[in-house]
Amino acid sequence: MDFGLDETQEALRDLAAGLLAKEASQERLEAHERDGAPYDQRLWQALREAGLTAVCVPEHADGAGLGPVEMAVVLREAGQRAAPGPLTATLVSTLAAARYGTPEQQKRLAGTTPSTVALREPGRTLADPPGTTAEQTADGWVLTGRKCAVAFPGGETLVTAAEGLFLVSDPAGVTVTDEFTSTGEPAATLALAATPAERVAGPEAVAGVRHLYTAALAAQASGVLAGALRLTTEHVRNRRQFGRALAEFQAVTVQVADVYIAARALDVAMWSAAWRLSEGLPAEEDLALAAFHTAEAARALFTCQHLHGGLGLDVTYPLHRYCAHAQHLAHRLGGADAQLDLIGALA
């Protein structure tokens, strides 16, 4: 396995990094937080115009036709900026549609507007079979059940059910209850009551969409931890205590090393999982490890906070965004204990 990026992937990384450096700067992120809008429309527009929201959309639907590794490349760069917005949900839903949907469905989920996925359910782990059910009527399919932690609800939504994967476009029959998130990004619980839906694929697609979702969140978490580590190393290099830079104290360097090891462990698991998904190979174990290390990344952020001292708790300092995003991503995947249970079951 080669963890190096090819020429296309490097170009995609550079494009995403350059765009986000400009459109997700500290000043822009602060302005967005003051604005209170669901997401930064200017940032979304810039990503869309650069083709980054459609990297996984098939070429016939005006996308780049790329796969899980390229999705991970873009999301890792977004994570390094702790950039909020519907990019993750959109890339997962567009890639799922590319893999399982019809050409018409792929054109509707083409990355021009935000779309999302509804996978998790109250009282169930992400790996559990869906409790949501689908029934075919004379007028088409309808869904009944509850989905939680649905990011950026309201657009085209791919929903998993016991009978397969479905697309909900019409909000009729959906009761939306807003949820609190540590990042402030919109999320909701959807109550489906005979909600009209369009069938995308059978039960075989349910695990596949879950795999893409897990890989995407792990990629974003990898970027979040990398960004926090960069911020922390700069701080301990420049901050002086008792006449010496913090980086000169052995206890500090050991803690920075711990964060670095956590970042590398997440990177290895995430890239391995994304590569296996792109090659059509079994990826369940790699994804479980990536999800576990995503939860560990949230813990590593506590060390970053500690090394910043009181500054680490200042909500006007960028580290708080990384902490919020790390906690949010770990929560969406179910936390460390759920992943350890899954790893044990797969062993």
Secondary structure, 3 states (H helix, E strand, C coil): CCCCCCHHHHHHHHHHHHHHHHHCCHHHHHHHHHHCCCCCHHHHHHHHHCCHHHCCCCHHHCCCCCCHHHHHHHHHHHHHCCCCCCHHHHHHHHHHHHHHCCHHHHHHCCCCCCEEEECCCCCCCCCCCCCCEEEEECCEEEEEEEEEEEECCCCEEEEEECCEEEEECCCCCEEEEECCCCCCCCEEEEEEEEEEEEEEECCHHHHHHHHHHHHHHHHHHHHHHHHHHHHHHHHHHHCEECCEEHHHCHHHHHHHHHHHHHHHHHHHHHHHHHHHHHHCCCCHHHHHHHHHHHHHHHHHHHHHHHHHHHHHHCCCCCHHHHHHHHHHHHHHHCHHHHHHHHHHHHC
